[in-house]
């Protein structure tokens, strides 16, 4: 793997993350945070009513509150995640157990999980800052921007470690989330290329084919739905810890279940998460694959038979 390949993958991953978060997820992310942490004004509202209330009380721009911190985080997050996945995808086949060939997709789960762990660890403080800004309502001036939010958290909540509150459930949750996302996308991609002629388009002049954009969106959406469902309770726990809930990961999760149950507790905001995660993952994978192909990093394969 050449430095040029790594550099282009880094750029493609960063742009893919920014496109997915801004065009699809930003407004729904804001509502999801308000619902997950049971903001007093949104406690009994659903997704549609919450979106309407944000617009009515704070204006349309409020749907993007905290998105500056999100963009500062998501470019390096996407860049690191996709680039690390490419690196691990190339390296891990040599470590496969007996019976797993280099073409087997099983190790792509491991590659995706490791890539997610690296990206989350590197960008977690910015995610905490973004969550605080998104949870703040119009007229509240406790946090005035990215730097002010970070310094306020460090100064008033026990130092730099406060920026990493909720990291443990995030790292545990990213293993199934990122692993299943990459594994599912790669598996669905290979299946469509092999068995569905409608999904294929020429990738080069030497007989290689790649997925068409609609097929990439389909694979990414299905991968996002599966991975989000499995990891969502840990996402709720992480968010509550980031917003100041006291206790360990286990204590916060148990308290959430005891006080609010499964549907209105551990899976609170899941409907909005599907609305954001499915198209977001679809756009992310599609933009990344399309940019790779445009920059000459072939995503094509040869179809046997």
N, C-alpha and C positions, 0 to 999 in steps of 0.2 A: 504494500500500500504506500503510494508516493505522498510526499508533502502536498503536492497539488490536489490530489484526491481528497486528502484530509481537509485542506483549506476550502475546497468547493463544497464538501459535505457540511462543514461548519456553517458556511454562508447559507446554504439551502435549508438546513435545519432551523437556523435562527429566523429566516424569513417565513418559513412554513409556520412556526409557532406564533409569530406576530400576526400573520394573516388569519389564522384560525381563532386566536383570542379576540382580536379586534372586530372582525366581521361577524362572528357568531356568538362568542361566549361572554363578552364584557357585560352587557345588560343583565343576562341571566345569572352571571357570576355574582353580581351585586345582590340580586334577589335571593340567590341561594344562601349567601352568607347571612342575610337578615333572617331567613327562615331557620337555618341550622342553629343559630345562636339564640333563637326566640326573642328577637328584638320586640320590645313591648308594643310597638305600633303595628307589628306584623304577625303577632303570635297566632291569631285565629284566621289568617287570610291564606288563600291559595296563591298559585303562581300568577294567574291573570290579574287577580285583585291587587296583588302586591306590586306588579308592574305598573298598574294604573295609579296606585297610591303614590308611588315614587314620582311618577311624572306629574301628578296633580299637586303634590305638596312641595316638591323640590325642583321640578322642571325636567325636561328631557335629558339635559346634560348630566343630571344626577345619576342616570343609568350607567354612566361611565366613570363614576367616582372611584378613585383608586386605580384607574387604568394606566396612569402614568407610571406608577410603581409596578404595575403588571407588565408593561412593555419593557421597563428597565430590567425586569426579571426574566421575561419570557424569551428574549433573544438569546441570552447565554444558556438558558435552560434548554430550549429547543436545539440550539447548536451543539451543546455538549451531549444531549441525549442521542440525537441521530448520529453524530460522529462517533461517539463511544459504541453505539450499536454496530456500526460498520466495522469498527476495529475488532470488537469482540466476536462478531459474526465470522470474521476471517480467521481469528486465532483459536476459537473454541473447538472447531472440529478435530484438532489434534489431541484434544483432551477428552474426546467422547469415549464412553464406555464401550466395551465389546458388544457388537450387535447393532450399534448406532453408526450408520455410515455418514460420510461427509454431507450427503444430500438430505439427511434426515432433518426435520424441522424442530426436533425436540430441544436442541441446544440453543435455538433462537429464543426460547423462553428465558434461558439463563442469560443470554446476551442482552435481551431487553431489560431484564431485572437489574443487571449490573449497570447498564446505561442509565436507568432510572435512578438508582441509588447515587450515582455520581452527580447527575444533574440536580437532584433535590438537595443533596448536601451542600453543593456549591451556591445555590440560590435561595436557600430557605429563609434567611433574614429578610429578604425583599418580599417574600410571600407573607411573612408576618406583618410587615409594614403595610402591604396592600390590603390585607384583611382588616386592619384597624381603620384605614381610610375608608374602605367600603362600608364598614359597619357604622361609621359616623353619619348622623343625619344632618340635614341642612340646618344652619344656625348654631351647630355645635362647633366650637373652635379649639378643642383640646389638641387636635393634630392639624398642622398647617401645611404639610407637605412631606415629601419623602424623608429629607434630612431631619426635619423637625420631629417627625414621628419616630424615627430611629433613635435620635438622641433622647427624646422624652422617655421612651421605653427603657433605654439603658440606664438613664439617670434615676428613674422613679421605681423601677421594678427589679432591681438587684443586679444590674450590670449586663454585660454582653450576652450572658446565658439566657436572658429573658427573650432575646430575639430568636432563640432556638426552642422556645416552649412549644411542645407538640411535635418535635422532631421524631421522637420514637415511634408513635403511631404512623407518622408519615413514611418513615423508612420501612416499617413493616407492611404498610399498605401499598407502597410502590412496587413491592416484589410481585404480587399478583397483578397489579394494575399495569405496570409497564411490560412485565413479562407476557401477560396475556394479550396486550395490545399488539406487540410486535409479532408474537407467535401466531395469533389469529390472522393478522393482516398477511403475513408471509404465506401461511397455509392456504387462506382463501385466494390469494393472488396466484399461487401455483395451481390450485384446482381450476380456477377460471381459465387460466392460460391453456391448461391441458385439455379441458373438456368443453369449453364454451367459445365457439368461433366468433360470436357476436361481441365478445369482450376484448378481442385481440385487434391490434393494429400493427403495421410494420414499424420496427424500431430502427432498422438500418438496411443497407442494401445487400447484406449478406445472409438474408433469411431469418434474422432474429425478429421476434415479435414482443410487444409489451402491452400492458393493459391500456385500454382507452380510459379517458378521464371519468366517464360515468361508472365504469367498473371499479376504478380506484376509489371513487367516492363510496360505492356500495361496500367494498371490502373494509375501508376505514370506518364506516358507520357501524357495521356489524361488530368489528373488533372493539370499538369504543363502548358499545352497549354491553357486551360481555364483561369487559374488564371493569367498567364502572360498577356494575351490579355486585360483583364479588368484593370489591374493596371499599364500598361506600360507608359502612359503619365506622371504619377507621378514619375516613375523611371527616365525618361528623365529629369524632373525638378530637382529631387534630385541630379542627377549626375552633372548637370550644376552648381547648387549651391555649391556642394562640390569642383568643379574645379575653383570656384572664381566668378561666375556670381553674380552681385550685385542685391539686391532687395529681397522682400518677395517671398514666394512661388507663390502667385497669380501673382505678377509682372513678375517673371521669366517665368511662364507658358504663360502669355499673350504675353510677348515679343517673346517667342519661336514660338507661333502660328502666331503672326503678321509678323515676319521676315521670317519664313520658312514654315508656313502652317501646315497642319495636317500630310501628308505623309512624307515630308522631315523635319518636325519639331518635333511634339509631338510623332510621331511613327518612327522617324529616327532610323535606326538600328534594326527595329522589325524583319526583316528576320533573321539576325544573332541571335537575341534573341530566336526565335523559334528553331534554330539549336542547341542552347546551353541549353535552358530552358527545352525543352521536354525530351531529354535524361538525363539531369542532375537530374530532378525531378524523372524520372523513376529509375535511379540508386540509388538515395538517399533513396527513399521509399523501394526499393527492398533490399538494403544492410541492412537497419534498421530492416526490418521484418525478414530477414534471420538470422541476428545476434541475434535478440531476441529469435528466435526459437532455435538456436544453444546453447544459454546460458540457456535454460530451461524456458524462459518467454513465455508461450504458446501463439501462435497467432491463434490457431485452434478454430473451432466452430463445433457445431453439426447441421446437416442439417435435418430439419423436413420434413416430407412427403416423 
